[in-house]
Amino acid sequence: MYTLIAIAVLGVLCLIAEIFNVRKAIVPVTIIGLLATLGLTATGLNGSADTYNNMIVDDNFSTSFSCLFILLTVFLIALTPSFHEKQIHKISDFVSIKLFLLTGAIAMVAFGNLAMFFLGIEILSISLYVLAASNRLSLKSNEAGMKYFLMGAFASGFILFGIALIYGAIGSFDMTVIQEAGTSADVEDWFYIGAILLSIGMLFKIAAVPFHFWAPDVYEGSPALTTALMSTLAKVVAMAAFFKLVRAMNVNLPESSQTALMIVSILSMTIGNIMALKQTNVKRMLAFSGISHAGFMLMALLAVSTSGGILLYYTSAYALAGIAAFSVVLYVTKDKDNEDIFNFNGLGKTSPLLAAILTGALLSMAGIPIFSGFFAKVFLFGQMLKAGHIILVIIAVVNSIISVGYYFKLILAMYTKDATENAKSVPFVYSAVATVAILLNIALGLYPSFLLDLLT
């Protein structure tokens, strides 16, 4: 609760700072404030669960994911001034929107009531709509914002209708009541219909097949920093919230629900990887890569009562690799009309450090040791084997092998092709964020128990 209040106040202070014309202090003060909030939030780990009229629940699950969200936001805000240097007079707007988005993200994993969950998802979604269309002089950005707004509003309709049916069936928005109803044999059929509609809306938010069609166009058209936010923070938030909803509604999914979830997971992994192989635009490639990773993450829902720590580990590994990768993409594609792979030709010679970091990030996403992406898949597959989903694991392994193809297409462009332009200076913030993110990714690979043990 105090984390939410602190971040919301920080967002308001950013807007006030603009009034007093102290723009240069906005980003450093915000980062210091977020790091302080991160430290205070982390002190609540392994403590007793606190509730605030059961609207907000501070337990290990919400606290762990909140810490991850705050860390990702620190990285994204650190990248903001360099990316928006031509719009520096609007820096308070970009930073405050990201902070308000963070409040929505935390509400989505700390909710104890569906009203708070919906409030969080709308705060996050509206912030993303604005950021997607924030480059008003770009036709692609305007199109991305409109597409995301229309499709997002449609998905929110499913979520809200699902919540209404659940309320109609049990007469409460409270998650403890919903959890009791999920294990009861006497609940109205409306409850299950509402749960299905709610799931459809959440599958859209994580861009899982067949609700993924918006993602490639929106990722490509949005400003690159917004794409980074969607690919990392927004996807991780939606996945964590979906996991919490499924766990609350029914601790052990019935066989029919497991089958449906397995089909969505397999389709997301397979279609995402196959479509990524055909892409020449890096942002579209990473969009389909994200769809594929959504399929992997959905596997955790098949063992929802025991895989909370694995989901936290997987999302952390994926998000940190995404931040590292997009830091390099921001540098390479800055002031360019496109994000095609040929822009990365010869990067290994012109900027060896960034090329090495991008290579590491892509290898982590592909599941290559020593990066945490490899261990995340090992732990996830191990959990699925324990649950008896052998065929699903085989398909997931095959898809991991397929993903190597498109990741290495970008890696080979950096190291085997001649540069298309001369070397240019690398802004310190790009190299710093990328380096810290990839080092944290490797550290998680070396010490996986740090996260796995938080949600056992």
Stockholm file with secondary structure:
# STOCKHOLM 1.0

chainA/1-456         MYTLIAIAVLGVLCLIAEIFNVRKAIVPVTIIGLLATLGLTATGLNGSADTYNNMIVDDNFSTSFSCLFILLTVFLIALTPSFHEKQIHKISDFVSIKLFLLTGAIAMVAFGNLAMFFLGIEILSISLYVLAASNRLSLKSNEAGMKYFLMGAFASGFILFGIALIYGAIGSFDMTVIQEAGTSADVEDWFYIGAILLSIGMLFKIAAVPFHFWAPDVYEGSPALTTALMSTLAKVVAMAAFFKLVRAMNVNLPESSQTALMIVSILSMTIGNIMALKQTNVKRMLAFSGISHAGFMLMALLAVSTSGGILLYYTSAYALAGIAAFSVVLYVTKDKDNEDIFNFNGLGKTSPLLAAILTGALLSMAGIPIFSGFFAKVFLFGQMLKAGHIILVIIAVVNSIISVGYYFKLILAMYTKDATENAKSVPFVYSAVATVAILLNIALGLYPSFLLDLLT
#=GR chainA/1-456 SS CHHHHHHHHHHHHHHHHHHTTCHHHHHHHHHHHHHHHHHHHHTTTTSCCEEETTTEEESHHHHHHHHHHHHHHHHHHHHHHHHTGGGGGGHHHHHHHHHHHHHHHHHHHHBSBHHHHHHHHHHHHHHHHHHHTCCTTCHHHHHHHHHHHHHHHHHHHHHHHHHHHHHHHHSCCBHHHHHHHHTCSSCCHHHHHHHHHHHHHHHHHTTCTTSCTHHHHHHHHSCHHHHHHIIIIIHHHHHHHHHHHHHHHCSSCCHHHHHHHHHHHHHHHHHHHHHHHTCCBHHHHHHHHHHHHHHHHHGGGGGTTTCHHHHHHHHHHHHHHHHHHHHHHHHHTTTCSCCBGGGGTTHHHHCHHHHHHHHHHHHHHHTCTTSHHHHHHHHHHHHHHHTTCHHHHHHHHHHHHHHHHHHHHHHHHHHHSCCSSCCCCCCHHHHHHHHHHHHHHHHHHHCTHHHHGGGC
#=GC SS_cons         CHHHHHHHHHHHHHHHHHHTTCHHHHHHHHHHHHHHHHHHHHTTTTSCCEEETTTEEESHHHHHHHHHHHHHHHHHHHHHHHHTGGGGGGHHHHHHHHHHHHHHHHHHHHBSBHHHHHHHHHHHHHHHHHHHTCCTTCHHHHHHHHHHHHHHHHHHHHHHHHHHHHHHHHSCCBHHHHHHHHTCSSCCHHHHHHHHHHHHHHHHHTTCTTSCTHHHHHHHHSCHHHHHHIIIIIHHHHHHHHHHHHHHHCSSCCHHHHHHHHHHHHHHHHHHHHHHHTCCBHHHHHHHHHHHHHHHHHGGGGGTTTCHHHHHHHHHHHHHHHHHHHHHHHHHTTTCSCCBGGGGTTHHHHCHHHHHHHHHHHHHHHTCTTSHHHHHHHHHHHHHHHTTCHHHHHHHHHHHHHHHHHHHHHHHHHHHSCCSSCCCCCCHHHHHHHHHHHHHHHHHHHCTHHHHGGGC
//
